[in-house]
């Protein structure tokens, strides 16, 4: 299906389960053009001049929030940031009332992160601005899933047929859920491994998904390895003995990396617990694209803003 037959204009970006492969392809192709802007001396185009964007974050963030903000500003939009700790939220204002207040100011898009699963979808039913989900609990993080696909394709030249291993705390990872949806839609083979206590109960082997008890089995012959952060802030006790024990059995180190293909690409959504889920040697090694993911995140979020607010070139 060609680019001119697909449009995301006015579409809420809630999760990659809502995307078709053609829509994902449109975002990736648009992100390539946006990445050129990031490399300019003057990073400014008037694509979204006159548009207003609010980022509404109920949880801490560095990469996601900053990249959304820069993405909007690089495109010429007016961007305002709201954090829970510095707003009327601390006075007890409800999510609905906060959304109503933002809508009343005439904004075009709201980028939202919330600890509750389904919060972004709720917002899409309550107010009229386009909602871009920047993470809702352990449910979804669609822009991170898209930037991971973009990063892999930039290095490998393709997505279909690649073997990817996703390692670690899948239970608490919204990134993993978005990755699984996006990667399967784009024809990738997904292998998952980690402590059984950190794998969702509903996760089961389906076409394109394989579950392993040992991470060595998942890594063997992999084209891409994504390491997930141990999310201690979301955990209750007893899910694994100690972080040292986790690193010994499930951490990605140079010895385990050698089981993958020689040019295997390393991804991590950040921030990293170095020495736990990933060794410093691997995190900063030649196969790591972790810092590149951050730059690609700006390009992908520029693409999303352009496509949902203007429809892109074809419109």
Secondary structure, 3 states (H helix, E strand, C coil): CCHHHCCCCCCCECCHHHCCHHHHHHHHHHHHHHHHHHCCCCCCCCCCCCCEEEEEECCCCCHHHHHHHHHHHHCCCEEEEEEHHHCHHHHCCCHHHHHHHHHHCCCCEEEEEECCCCHHHHHHHHCCCEEEEEEECCCECHHHHHHHHHHHHHHHCCCCCCEEEEECCCCCCHHHHHHHHHHHHCCCEEEEECCHHHCCCCCCCCCCEEEECCHHHHHCCCCEEEECCCCHHHCCCCCCCCHHHHHHHHCECHHHHCCCCCCCEEEECCCCCECCCECHHHHCCCCECHHHHHHHHHHHHHHHHHHHHHCCCCC
